[in-house]
């Protein structure tokens, strides 16, 4: 099911990034007491009252002709259009300003639920500054302090009550859900059409021409699939045409609902930082991943071209060393038929369970071959291993001293587990727990 999305918006220097960091529980956004520090959207995940949701931090909305402010406004517009709920942050110390009113007028037109967060209300005496924000006409303002962390329970209570109740379509557990993610114009829609054998999705050389989200059922050799398209652009206009990073938010929603994400690269353009960012969201979400290099027919090749490109993939996507790469062409359908069986294999690996006794044999052999690290007080001992979850496969290792379980040794054990069981195309998680 797609997670609800919350956008945090407001004029510059009202504390949006501090509030974002409080909600996601990490210091992801740059915080500095200078207007306009946040230049781009930042994404994170929040949780409240058993609700999980995506959170978007935006640059300040400000009306003006300066190029930077225009870019920030475009980023905020995209976040607003894609959000289910908007948190509108204002500065309680400064009081209501004409710029706040202008932002409020802007938000009226979105027809989205808006929660007004009056930030920098650091003590009870300052609550008197709350009341003037009722005049915005956006409901009851909520007093918060991003610095001290007060008022966030009330803010999130008010936010989650607006989340959509109907959710997305649910599918049976045996249905494999996958999506194509990537930058605009890498050929995602063309790949959907190539698989289906019919023109089901609008395809154009203009980046960002897919307008509506489409779930497409598909059956291959008796296995049911659902293709979750990363479409859904809600309106035309220069904001979307000029902002390539719009693709990230569409990818987030598709990733949330999928078992396997196919990261589509453009062979003609090579690998960009945006490709890495989009792939990183799928990795962090623990999804099965395949890297598909599309438009392979459009480049000049020799017998070394594929190997050179694959080395570049492994160099740039070091965090995806488990993901298989395929070189395809949606236009000529070159190797497209290999995608569905590979997606099925990756999905099976993503949901694989390992018997506890077999897992412990592998871990015991690995530790015998390469003993765990130690210090002056003794050596790390791994006492017991068990798998606790799938999608992705997650293992808990009980040990005497988790502080000695260094990343390098964790990576060694992960490699040994992969050697024994495969797990091609899926990340695996290892959790260290102390057991005396």
C-alpha positions in Angstrom: 0.0 0.0 0.0 1.3 3.5 -0.8 2.2 5.5 2.2 0.5 8.9 2.8 2.7 11.9 2.0 3.1 15.0 4.2 4.7 18.2 2.8 6.2 20.8 5.1 5.9 24.2 3.5 6.2 27.8 4.5 8.2 31.0 3.9 12.0 30.8 4.5 13.5 30.7 8.0 10.4 29.6 9.9 12.0 26.3 11.0 10.7 23.8 8.5 13.9 21.7 8.4 14.0 21.6 12.2 10.4 20.3 12.2 11.2 17.8 9.5 14.1 16.4 11.5 11.9 16.1 14.6 9.3 14.1 12.6 11.6 11.7 10.9 13.8 11.4 13.9 17.1 12.1 12.1 19.1 15.1 11.3 18.7 14.8 7.5 18.0 18.5 6.7 20.6 21.2 6.9 19.6 23.6 9.7 21.0 27.1 9.8 19.6 30.4 11.0 19.9 31.9 7.5 16.9 32.3 5.1 17.0 30.0 2.1 19.4 27.3 3.3 17.1 24.4 2.1 17.5 24.4 -1.6 15.8 21.2 -2.5 13.2 18.8 -1.4 14.3 16.3 1.2 12.5 13.0 1.9 12.1 11.0 5.0 9.7 8.6 6.7 7.7 9.3 9.9 5.6 7.2 12.1 2.8 8.2 14.5 0.1 6.1 16.1 0.9 3.1 13.9 0.7 5.3 10.8 3.8 5.3 8.5 4.1 8.2 6.1 6.5 10.0 3.8 7.6 13.5 4.8 8.9 16.1 2.3 10.9 19.1 3.5 10.7 22.0 1.0 12.5 25.3 0.5 10.6 28.4 1.6 7.8 29.6 -0.7 8.4 33.2 -1.6 6.9 35.3 -4.3 9.5 37.0 -6.5 11.4 36.9 -9.7 14.8 35.8 -8.4 15.9 32.5 -10.0 16.7 30.8 -6.7 13.3 31.7 -5.2 11.6 30.6 -8.3 13.3 27.2 -8.2 12.4 26.8 -4.5 8.8 27.7 -5.3 8.8 25.1 -8.0 10.1 22.4 -5.7 7.4 23.3 -3.1 4.7 23.3 -5.7 5.6 19.8 -6.7 5.6 18.6 -3.0 2.3 20.3 -2.4 0.7 18.7 -5.5 1.8 15.2 -4.4 1.0 15.6 -0.7 -2.0 14.2 1.0 -1.6 16.7 3.9 0.3 19.9 4.1 2.0 21.2 7.3 2.2 25.0 6.9 4.9 26.3 9.2 4.9 29.9 10.5 7.1 31.8 13.0 5.3 32.5 16.3 8.0 34.9 17.4 7.7 37.1 14.3 3.9 36.9 14.2 1.7 36.9 11.1 3.4 38.5 8.1 2.2 39.5 4.7 4.3 36.7 3.3 2.5 34.2 5.5 -0.8 35.4 4.2 0.5 35.1 0.6 1.5 31.5 1.2 -1.8 30.8 2.8 -3.6 32.2 -0.2 -1.4 29.9 -2.3 -2.4 26.9 -0.2 -6.1 27.7 -0.4 -6.0 26.8 -4.1 -4.6 23.3 -3.5 -7.8 22.0 -2.0 -5.6 19.9 0.3 -5.9 19.5 4.1 -3.6 22.1 5.7 -2.4 22.0 9.4 -0.9 25.3 10.6 2.2 24.7 12.8 3.1 27.9 14.8 6.8 27.2 15.4 9.2 28.8 18.0 6.5 28.8 20.8 9.1 27.8 23.4 7.2 28.5 26.6 3.7 29.0 27.9 3.9 32.8 27.8 4.5 32.8 24.1 1.2 31.0 23.4 -0.5 34.3 23.2 1.2 34.7 19.8 -0.8 31.7 18.6 -4.2 33.5 18.2 -3.4 35.9 15.4 -2.8 32.9 13.1 -6.5 31.9 13.3 -7.1 34.8 10.9 -5.4 32.6 8.1 -8.7 30.7 7.9 -6.9 27.3 7.8 -8.3 25.9 11.0 -6.9 25.8 14.6 -3.2 26.5 14.7 -0.9 24.1 16.7 1.8 25.5 18.9 5.2 23.7 18.5 8.8 24.2 19.3 11.1 22.6 16.8 14.1 23.3 19.1 12.6 21.8 22.3 10.4 19.2 20.7 7.2 20.3 22.3 3.8 20.2 20.7 4.6 17.5 18.2 2.1 15.0 19.5 -0.7 17.5 18.9 0.7 18.4 15.5 0.9 14.7 14.4 -2.5 13.9 15.8 -3.9 16.7 13.7 -1.9 15.5 10.6 -2.7 11.8 10.6 -6.5 12.3 11.0 -6.4 13.7 7.4 -4.8 10.6 5.9 -6.8 8.8 3.1 -8.9 6.1 4.6 -9.5 4.0 1.4 -5.8 3.4 0.5 -4.6 1.6 -2.6 -5.8 -1.6 -4.2 -4.7 -4.7 -2.3 -3.6 -7.8 -4.1 -3.3 -11.4 -3.1 0.0 -12.5 -1.5 0.9 -14.7 -4.5 0.8 -11.7 -6.9 4.3 -10.2 -7.7 4.2 -6.4 -7.8 6.9 -4.6 -9.6 7.6 -1.1 -10.9 10.0 0.6 -13.3 11.7 3.6 -11.7 14.1 6.1 -13.1 14.5 9.6 -14.5 12.1 11.0 -17.0 12.5 9.8 -20.6 14.6 6.7 -19.8 11.9 4.5 -21.3 9.8 3.3 -18.4 6.5 3.5 -20.3 8.1 1.9 -23.4 9.2 -1.0 -21.3 5.7 -1.5 -20.0 4.4 -1.5 -23.5 7.1 -3.9 -24.7 6.2 -6.4 -22.0 2.4 -6.1 -22.6 2.8 -6.1 -26.3 0.4 -3.3 -26.7 0.3 0.5 -26.4 -1.2 0.8 -22.9 0.8 3.8 -21.8 1.4 7.1 -23.6 5.0 7.2 -24.9 6.7 10.4 -26.1 10.2 11.8 -26.5 9.1 14.7 -24.2 10.2 13.9 -20.7 7.3 13.5 -18.3 4.4 12.7 -20.6 2.8 10.0 -18.5 -0.1 11.5 -16.7 -2.1 8.9 -14.8 -1.0 6.2 -12.4 -1.8 2.7 -13.9 -1.8 -0.7 -12.2 -1.7 -3.3 -14.9 -2.3 -7.0 -14.2 -0.1 -9.4 -16.2 0.2 -13.2 -16.2 3.4 -15.0 -17.4 3.6 -18.8 -17.3 0.9 -19.0 -14.7 2.4 -16.4 -12.3 0.3 -13.3 -11.7 2.1 -9.9 -11.8 1.0 -6.3 -11.3 3.0 -3.6 -13.1 2.8 -0.5 -10.9 3.6 2.4 -13.2 5.4 5.4 -11.9 3.1 7.8 -13.7 0.7 10.2 -12.2 1.8 13.7 -13.2 -1.2 15.8 -12.3 -0.9 18.8 -14.4 1.1 20.2 -17.3 3.3 23.2 -17.1 6.8 24.5 -16.9 7.1 23.5 -13.2 7.1 19.9 -14.1 8.9 20.2 -17.4 11.8 22.0 -15.8 12.1 19.9 -12.6 13.6 16.5 -13.3 13.6 15.6 -9.7 9.8 15.3 -9.8 10.6 11.6 -10.7 11.8 10.9 -7.2 8.4 11.4 -5.5 6.6 9.3 -8.2 9.2 6.6 -7.6 8.7 6.7 -3.8 5.0 5.9 -4.2 5.6 3.1 -6.6 8.4 1.7 -4.5 6.2 1.6 -1.4 3.7 -0.7 -3.2 6.1 -3.0 -5.0 8.1 -6.1 -4.2 10.6 -5.5 -6.9 11.9 -2.2 -8.4 13.5 -2.2 -11.8 15.9 0.8 -11.9 15.9 1.9 -15.6 19.0 3.7 -16.9 19.4 5.4 -20.3 22.3 3.8 -22.2 22.8 7.0 -24.3 23.1 9.3 -21.3 25.0 7.0 -18.8 24.6 7.1 -15.1 23.7 10.3 -13.3 23.5 11.3 -9.6 19.7 11.3 -10.0 19.8 7.7 -11.0 21.7 6.9 -7.8 19.3 8.9 -5.7 16.3 7.1 -7.1 17.9 3.7 -6.8 18.9 4.6 -3.2 15.2 4.9 -2.2 14.5 1.4 -3.4 17.5 0.1 -1.5 16.6 1.9 1.7 13.1 0.6 1.4 14.4 -3.0 1.3 12.9 -3.9 -2.1 14.2 -6.4 -4.6 16.2 -4.5 -7.3 17.1 -5.1 -10.9 19.2 -2.6 -12.9 17.9 -2.4 -16.5 20.0 -0.4 -19.0 17.5 0.6 -21.7 18.1 2.0 -25.2 21.0 -0.5 -25.7 20.2 -0.5 -29.4 21.0 3.2 -29.7 24.7 3.1 -28.9 27.7 2.0 -30.8 29.1 -1.2 -29.3 32.0 -3.7 -29.6 32.6 -6.9 -27.7 33.8 -4.9 -24.6 31.0 -2.3 -24.3 28.7 -4.3 -22.1 31.5 -5.2 -19.7 32.7 -1.6 -19.5 29.2 -0.4 -18.7 28.7 -3.1 -16.1 31.9 -2.1 -14.4 30.6 1.5 -14.3 27.4 0.3 -12.7 29.3 -1.6 -10.0 31.5 1.4 -9.4 28.7 4.0 -9.2 26.1 1.8 -7.5 28.4 0.2 -4.8 25.4 -0.2 -2.5 23.6 -2.4 -5.1 26.3 -5.1 -5.6 23.5 -7.7 -5.1 21.4 -6.3 -8.0 21.6 -8.1 -11.4 22.0 -5.9 -14.5 20.4 -6.5 -17.9 21.0 -4.6 -21.1 17.8 -4.2 -23.1 15.9 -2.2 -25.7 12.2 -1.4 -25.3 12.2 -0.2 -28.9 13.5 -3.4 -30.5 12.5 -5.7 -27.5 16.1 -6.9 -27.3 16.3 -9.1 -24.1 13.0 -7.7 -22.8 11.7 -11.3 -22.5 14.4 -12.0 -19.9 13.0 -9.4 -17.5 9.9 -11.1 -16.3 11.7 -14.4 -15.3 14.3 -12.3 -13.6 11.7 -10.3 -11.7 10.2 -13.6 -10.6 13.5 -14.9 -9.3 14.3 -11.7 -7.4 10.8 -11.7 -5.9 11.3 -15.3 -4.7 14.7 -14.4 -3.2 13.1 -11.3 -1.6 10.6 -13.6 0.2 13.0 -16.5 0.9 13.1 -18.1 4.4 16.0 -20.1 5.6 15.7 -22.9 8.2 17.3 -21.9 11.5 19.5 -25.0 11.8 20.9 -24.5 8.2 21.5 -20.8 8.9 23.5 -21.6 12.1 25.6 -24.1 10.2 26.6 -21.5 7.7 27.3 -18.9 10.4 29.3 -21.4 12.4 31.4 -22.3 9.3 32.0 -18.7 8.5 33.2 -17.8 12.0 35.4 -20.9 12.1 37.0 -19.8 8.8 37.4 -16.2 9.8 37.1 -15.8 13.7 35.2 -12.7 14.9 37.2 -9.6 16.1 38.1 -9.0 19.7 39.9 -6.6 22.1 41.8 -6.7 25.4 38.6 -7.9 27.2 37.9 -10.8 24.9 36.6 -11.9 21.6 33.2 -11.5 19.9 31.1 -14.7 20.0 28.1 -15.3 17.8 25.9 -17.6 19.8 22.8 -18.1 17.7 21.3 -16.9 14.4 17.7 -16.8 13.2 15.7 -15.3 10.4 12.9 -13.0 11.7 11.4 -11.5 8.6 11.2 -11.5 4.8 10.8 -8.8 2.2 13.7 -8.2 2.8 15.2 -11.2 4.5 16.2 -10.1 8.0 18.4 -12.0 10.3 19.1 -11.5 14.0 22.5 -12.6 15.4 22.7 -13.1 19.2 26.2 -12.4 20.5 28.0 -11.6 23.7 29.4 -8.2 22.8 27.6 -6.4 19.9 29.9 -3.4 20.2 32.6 -5.6 18.6 30.4 -6.5 15.6 32.1 -4.1 13.2 30.7 -3.3 9.8 33.5 -5.2 8.0 32.7 -8.4 9.8 29.0 -7.9 9.3 29.7 -7.5 5.5 31.8 -10.7 5.6 28.9 -12.7 7.2 26.5 -11.2 4.7 28.7 -12.4 1.8 28.9 -15.8 3.3 25.1 -16.0 3.7 24.8 -14.9 0.0 27.3 -17.5 -1.1 25.2 -20.2 0.7 21.7 -19.1 -0.3 22.0 -16.8 -3.2 19.6 -13.9 -2.5 20.3 -12.4 -5.9 18.5 -9.1 -6.3 17.5 -8.6 -2.7 19.1 -6.7 0.1 19.4 -8.6 3.4 19.5 -7.1 6.9 21.5 -8.3 9.8 20.6 -7.1 13.3 23.0 -7.6 16.3 21.5 -8.5 19.7 23.3 -9.0 23.0 22.7 -12.4 24.7 24.7 -13.0 27.9 
